[in-house]
Amino acid sequence: MIVLVVLLSLFGFSLSSNTLVVYHGVNGNSIMATYYPYNFEATPTYVSGVASVYYSNFTLTINTTVPQLFAVLVSSGDFSAVVWSGLYLTPASVSVPAYVNGSGIAYLYFLNGSGFFVVKVPVLEGVTQTVPVSGYVYRVVSVGPVVYKKVGEIALQPPNRVGSYGLLNVNGSLVPALIGKGYAYLYGVNGSVIGLIVENISYPTSIVYVSVPSLPPTQRAAQFGDVVLSVLSNGSVLSDLPYKVLSRVSSGLLLDVNGTNYLVFSNNVYRLTEETPSVSSYSVPTPRGIYTVIATNVTTEGPVILNIPLLGVYVNSSSTPQGSVLYENYSNHYLTLLVYGPAHITVYSYQPPAGGGGSLLTGLTVVAIVLSIILIFLAVRALRR
């Protein structure tokens, strides 16, 4: 289901003594650099134009009508990295891999004599942003000789998993993430790591490594402390922690995350509470055992887990409105029901006689007795009115 798309961008720059040094990672872990010695005019020239950026699907496109663009830095949330560096003596058009968490700022660096000037352009996913650029610029008149050489080694090692949990926008999908300073782990189904974003400063390049999945759109996402869940349009549930699927209920899943139950239901996410409800009960002794009817009202709006103690063996349950019981589990004389309230719940149980005669009871007899109990229950309610 998940396809990993790896975007690797290794860029940086330095500027001194009329030499522009562009760092870029090639050939594995080797840091390569291109040296651009240059000369510029003695007097500045007034220039006027525009710069625009467009971000979509982990790609940033930059267009300028003003010459001498040599670097682009993107800042978004806790992430800040140089995503491109080079040298354009003419108007520039660049498309590069980048990561933007919904929105951010692109800083465009233009060479200007022995220094530079910076233009800030807002970045909003799926929207072209354009700003005016004007001022006096020292035009470059010559470049060279250009030197390309290895200047060091780098190693992209994932950082320790320390940070805070939250949601990151990954191409329109909200993905659970552990977010630290300059990095984030992205989590998929059942707490598996499906992506990594790392920003590291080294030698003196800004290194960005992005490994991200292609995911369907998010229907609903929620965070409960350190538990972050995201429901995708294909029904998948992403989580920052491992979970156990307790049951597939109507239009959803009942999950156990670190001992706490969560319900993904109709594209909503709920953290469930458990309660032992107040009940009214009626017992009918027979030669074959004692049959009990237990009734309770759920006034909670939404899902709740009920734990109901039973004296005998659980037979079945009914609800009004019909279908309010999403999940049931009977164990050790306790009936656990997941109810979507408000609802009226009726539970039927059977306690065999001490001699065990109830073991001969057939299924048809049970059904007949249960129907009799229902009639008795309805008659008693009618008499009390």
Secondary structure by P-SEA (a helix, b strand, c coil): cbbbbbbbbbbcccccccbbbbbbbccccbbbbbbbbbccccbbbbbbbbbbbbbcccbbbbbbccccccbbbbbccccccccbbbbbccbbbbbbbbbbccbbbbbbbbbccccbbbbbbbbcccbbbbbbbbcccccccccccbbbbbcccccccccccbbbbbbbbcccbbbbbbccccbbbbbcccccccbbbbbbbcccbbbbbbbbbbcccccbbbbcccbbbbbccccbbbbcbbbbbccccccbbbbbcccbbbbbccccccbbbbbbccccbbbbbcccbbbbbbbbbbccccbbbbbbbbcccccccccccccccccccccccbbbbbccccbbbbbbbbbcccccccccccaaaaaaaaaaaaaaaaaaaaaac
